C-alpha cells in the first residue's frame, strides 16, 4: 500500500527541526506511558536518557 501524506508546514522544516519534533513526540509518548502506569519511573528515565543520547538532544527538553 502506497500512502503519501503531504504536509506543507513539515516540508519547510530543516532536518534538525524535524528531528527535534520527532524527539518531542517520542518523549510525549513516554510521558503518557508513565502517567498510565505502563512503565516505571526507572524505565522512563532510562528510555528518555537513551533517546536523548541517540538523538543528540539536551537534557532540558
N, CA, C and O atoms as a GROMACS GRO file, in nm:
protein
  244
    1UNK      N    1   0.085  -0.117   0.000
    1UNK     CA    2   0.000   0.000   0.000
    1UNK      C    3   0.090   0.124   0.000
    1UNK      O    4   0.179   0.138   0.084
    2UNK      N    5   0.066   0.212  -0.094
    2UNK     CA    6   0.142   0.336  -0.102
    2UNK      C    7   0.061   0.447  -0.038
    2UNK      O    8  -0.049   0.480  -0.083
    3UNK      N    9   0.116   0.504   0.067
    3UNK     CA   10   0.048   0.614   0.136
    3UNK      C   11   0.139   0.736   0.128
    3UNK      O   12   0.251   0.734   0.178
    4UNK      N   13   0.089   0.839   0.065
    4UNK     CA   14   0.164   0.963   0.055
    4UNK      C   15   0.089   1.071   0.130
    4UNK      O   16  -0.027   1.101   0.101
    5UNK      N   17   0.156   1.129   0.227
    5UNK     CA   18   0.096   1.236   0.306
    5UNK      C   19   0.180   1.361   0.285
    5UNK      O   20   0.301   1.361   0.305
    6UNK      N   21   0.114   1.466   0.245
    6UNK     CA   22   0.184   1.591   0.221
    6UNK      C   23   0.145   1.691   0.329
    6UNK      O   24   0.027   1.715   0.354
    7UNK      N   25   0.244   1.748   0.392
    7UNK     CA   26   0.221   1.849   0.494
    7UNK      C   27   0.315   1.966   0.463
    7UNK      O   28   0.435   1.958   0.490
    8UNK      N   29   0.261   2.073   0.406
    8UNK     CA   30   0.347   2.185   0.367
    8UNK      C   31   0.430   2.242   0.483
    8UNK      O   32   0.546   2.280   0.462
    9UNK      N   33   0.374   2.248   0.602
    9UNK     CA   34   0.449   2.301   0.716
    9UNK      C   35   0.568   2.211   0.748
    9UNK      O   36   0.677   2.260   0.777
   10UNK      N   37   0.548   2.079   0.741
   10UNK     CA   38   0.654   1.982   0.770
   10UNK      C   39   0.764   1.993   0.665
   10UNK      O   40   0.883   1.985   0.698
   11UNK      N   41   0.725   2.010   0.539
   11UNK     CA   42   0.821   2.016   0.430
   11UNK      C   43   0.915   2.137   0.443
   11UNK      O   44   1.027   2.133   0.394
   12UNK      N   45   0.870   2.243   0.509
   12UNK     CA   46   0.951   2.364   0.525
   12UNK      C   47   1.052   2.352   0.638
   12UNK      O   48   1.143   2.435   0.648
   13UNK      N   49   1.038   2.251   0.724
   13UNK     CA   50   1.130   2.236   0.836
   13UNK      C   51   1.264   2.182   0.790
   13UNK      O   52   1.272   2.105   0.695
   14UNK      N   53   1.368   2.223   0.860
   14UNK     CA   54   1.501   2.168   0.834
   14UNK      C   55   1.508   2.026   0.890
   14UNK      O   56   1.421   1.983   0.965
   15UNK      N   57   1.614   1.956   0.853
   15UNK     CA   58   1.634   1.821   0.908
   15UNK      C   59   1.641   1.826   1.060
   15UNK      O   60   1.582   1.742   1.128
   16UNK      N   61   1.714   1.923   1.114
   16UNK     CA   62   1.728   1.935   1.259
   16UNK      C   63   1.594   1.963   1.326
   16UNK      O   64   1.565   1.909   1.433
   17UNK      N   65   1.512   2.046   1.264
   17UNK     CA   66   1.379   2.076   1.320
   17UNK      C   67   1.289   1.954   1.317
   17UNK      O   68   1.214   1.929   1.412
   18UNK      N   69   1.296   1.877   1.209
   18UNK     CA   70   1.217   1.754   1.201
   18UNK      C   71   1.263   1.654   1.307
   18UNK      O   72   1.181   1.589   1.372
   19UNK      N   73   1.394   1.643   1.324
   19UNK     CA   74   1.450   1.551   1.425
   19UNK      C   75   1.405   1.591   1.565
   19UNK      O   76   1.371   1.506   1.646
   20UNK      N   77   1.404   1.721   1.593
   20UNK     CA   78   1.362   1.769   1.725
   20UNK      C   79   1.212   1.743   1.746
   20UNK      O   80   1.171   1.704   1.855
   21UNK      N   81   1.132   1.765   1.643
   21UNK     CA   82   0.988   1.738   1.653
   21UNK      C   83   0.964   1.589   1.680
   21UNK      O   84   0.876   1.555   1.759
   22UNK      N   85   1.040   1.502   1.615
   22UNK     CA   86   1.028   1.359   1.640
   22UNK      C   87   1.066   1.327   1.784
   22UNK      O   88   0.998   1.248   1.850
   23UNK      N   89   1.173   1.387   1.834
   23UNK     CA   90   1.213   1.366   1.972
   23UNK      C   91   1.101   1.405   2.068
   23UNK      O   92   1.068   1.331   2.160
   24UNK      N   93   1.042   1.523   2.046
   24UNK     CA   94   0.935   1.570   2.134
   24UNK      C   95   0.814   1.477   2.130
   24UNK      O   96   0.751   1.453   2.233
   25UNK      N   97   0.781   1.426   2.013
   25UNK     CA   98   0.668   1.333   2.001
   25UNK      C   99   0.697   1.203   2.076
   25UNK      O  100   0.611   1.150   2.146
   26UNK      N  101   0.818   1.153   2.062
   26UNK     CA  102   0.855   1.029   2.132
   26UNK      C  103   0.860   1.051   2.283
   26UNK      O  104   0.820   0.963   2.359
   27UNK      N  105   0.908   1.167   2.325
   27UNK     CA  106   0.911   1.199   2.467
   27UNK      C  107   0.769   1.205   2.523
   27UNK      O  108   0.742   1.154   2.632
   28UNK      N  109   0.680   1.265   2.448
   28UNK     CA  110   0.539   1.274   2.490
   28UNK      C  111   0.479   1.134   2.506
   28UNK      O  112   0.404   1.109   2.601
   29UNK      N  113   0.510   1.045   2.415
   29UNK     CA  114   0.461   0.908   2.424
   29UNK      C  115   0.512   0.841   2.551
   29UNK      O  116   0.437   0.774   2.621
   30UNK      N  117   0.640   0.859   2.580
   30UNK     CA  118   0.696   0.803   2.704
   30UNK      C  119   0.625   0.860   2.827
   30UNK      O  120   0.596   0.787   2.921
   31UNK      N  121   0.598   0.991   2.824
   31UNK     CA  122   0.527   1.055   2.937
   31UNK      C  123   0.388   0.996   2.955
   31UNK      O  124   0.344   0.976   3.068
   32UNK      N  125   0.319   0.969   2.845
   32UNK     CA  126   0.186   0.909   2.854
   32UNK      C  127   0.194   0.768   2.913
   32UNK      O  128   0.111   0.730   2.996
   33UNK      N  129   0.293   0.691   2.871
   33UNK     CA  130   0.313   0.557   2.927
   33UNK      C  131   0.335   0.565   3.077
   33UNK      O  132   0.278   0.487   3.153
   34UNK      N  133   0.418   0.660   3.119
   34UNK     CA  134   0.448   0.677   3.261
   34UNK      C  135   0.322   0.717   3.338
   34UNK      O  136   0.294   0.661   3.444
   35UNK      N  137   0.248   0.814   3.287
   35UNK     CA  138   0.125   0.860   3.353
   35UNK      C  139   0.023   0.748   3.371
   35UNK      O  140  -0.050   0.745   3.470
   36UNK      N  141   0.019   0.658   3.277
   36UNK     CA  142  -0.080   0.550   3.280
   36UNK      C  143  -0.029   0.423   3.349
   36UNK      O  144  -0.098   0.322   3.355
   37UNK      N  145   0.093   0.431   3.401
   37UNK     CA  146   0.149   0.318   3.474
   37UNK      C  147   0.196   0.204   3.385
   37UNK      O  148   0.216   0.092   3.433
   38UNK      N  149   0.213   0.231   3.256
   38UNK     CA  150   0.258   0.127   3.164
   38UNK      C  151   0.408   0.101   3.178
   38UNK      O  152   0.456  -0.007   3.145
   39UNK      N  153   0.480   0.201   3.226
   39UNK     CA  154   0.623   0.186   3.253
   39UNK      C  155   0.654   0.249   3.388
   39UNK      O  156   0.580   0.334   3.436
   40UNK      N  157   0.763   0.205   3.448
   40UNK     CA  158   0.806   0.261   3.577
   40UNK      C  159   0.887   0.389   3.555
   40UNK      O  160   0.927   0.418   3.442
   41UNK      N  161   0.909   0.463   3.662
   41UNK     CA  162   0.993   0.583   3.652
   41UNK      C  163   1.133   0.546   3.605
   41UNK      O  164   1.193   0.619   3.526
   42UNK      N  165   1.184   0.434   3.653
   42UNK     CA  166   1.318   0.390   3.612
   42UNK      C  167   1.322   0.360   3.462
   42UNK      O  168   1.418   0.396   3.394
   43UNK      N  169   1.217   0.295   3.411
   43UNK     CA  170   1.211   0.266   3.268
   43UNK      C  171   1.201   0.396   3.186
   43UNK      O  172   1.265   0.410   3.082
   44UNK      N  173   1.120   0.490   3.236
   44UNK     CA  174   1.106   0.619   3.169
   44UNK      C  175   1.241   0.691   3.164
   44UNK      O  176   1.283   0.738   3.058
   45UNK      N  177   1.308   0.698   3.279
   45UNK     CA  178   1.437   0.768   3.286
   45UNK      C  179   1.540   0.705   3.193
   45UNK      O  180   1.612   0.776   3.124
   46UNK      N  181   1.545   0.573   3.191
   46UNK     CA  182   1.640   0.502   3.104
   46UNK      C  183   1.607   0.526   2.958
   46UNK      O  184   1.696   0.559   2.878
   47UNK      N  185   1.481   0.512   2.921
   47UNK     CA  186   1.440   0.530   2.782
   47UNK      C  187   1.465   0.673   2.735
   47UNK      O  188   1.515   0.696   2.625
   48UNK      N  189   1.429   0.770   2.819
   48UNK     CA  190   1.448   0.909   2.782
   48UNK      C  191   1.598   0.941   2.771
   48UNK      O  192   1.639   1.011   2.678
   49UNK      N  193   1.676   0.892   2.862
   49UNK     CA  194   1.822   0.914   2.856
   49UNK      C  195   1.882   0.853   2.730
   49UNK      O  196   1.964   0.917   2.664
   50UNK      N  197   1.843   0.731   2.698
   50UNK     CA  198   1.893   0.666   2.577
   50UNK      C  199   1.851   0.743   2.452
   50UNK      O  200   1.930   0.762   2.360
   51UNK      N  201   1.727   0.787   2.452
   51UNK     CA  202   1.675   0.862   2.337
   51UNK      C  203   1.750   0.994   2.321
   51UNK      O  204   1.786   1.031   2.209
   52UNK      N  205   1.772   1.064   2.431
   52UNK     CA  206   1.847   1.191   2.425
   52UNK      C  207   1.987   1.168   2.366
   52UNK      O  208   2.033   1.244   2.281
   53UNK      N  209   2.053   1.064   2.414
   53UNK     CA  210   2.187   1.034   2.367
   53UNK      C  211   2.189   1.001   2.218
   53UNK      O  212   2.273   1.052   2.144
   54UNK      N  213   2.099   0.917   2.175
   54UNK     CA  214   2.096   0.874   2.034
   54UNK      C  215   2.053   0.984   1.940
   54UNK      O  216   2.098   0.990   1.826
   55UNK      N  217   1.965   1.073   1.988
   55UNK     CA  218   1.915   1.178   1.901
   55UNK      C  219   1.988   1.311   1.920
   55UNK      O  220   1.958   1.409   1.851
   56UNK      N  221   2.084   1.314   2.012
   56UNK     CA  222   2.164   1.434   2.032
   56UNK      C  223   2.086   1.550   2.094
   56UNK      O  224   2.115   1.666   2.067
   57UNK      N  225   1.989   1.517   2.176
   57UNK     CA  226   1.907   1.620   2.241
   57UNK      C  227   1.963   1.652   2.378
   57UNK      O  228   2.016   1.564   2.446
   58UNK      N  229   1.952   1.778   2.419
   58UNK     CA  230   1.997   1.820   2.551
   58UNK      C  231   1.902   1.772   2.660
   58UNK      O  232   1.795   1.718   2.631
   59UNK      N  233   1.940   1.792   2.782
   59UNK     CA  234   1.862   1.743   2.897
   59UNK      C  235   1.749   1.836   2.936
   59UNK      O  236   1.674   1.804   3.028
   60UNK      N  237   1.732   1.950   2.870
   60UNK     CA  238   1.632   2.047   2.913
   60UNK      C  239   1.503   2.047   2.831
   60UNK      O  240   1.421   2.137   2.849
   61UNK      N  241   1.483   1.951   2.744
   61UNK     CA  242   1.359   1.947   2.665
   61UNK      C  243   1.246   1.892   2.747
   61UNK      O  244   1.134   1.881   2.698
   0.00000   0.00000   0.00000
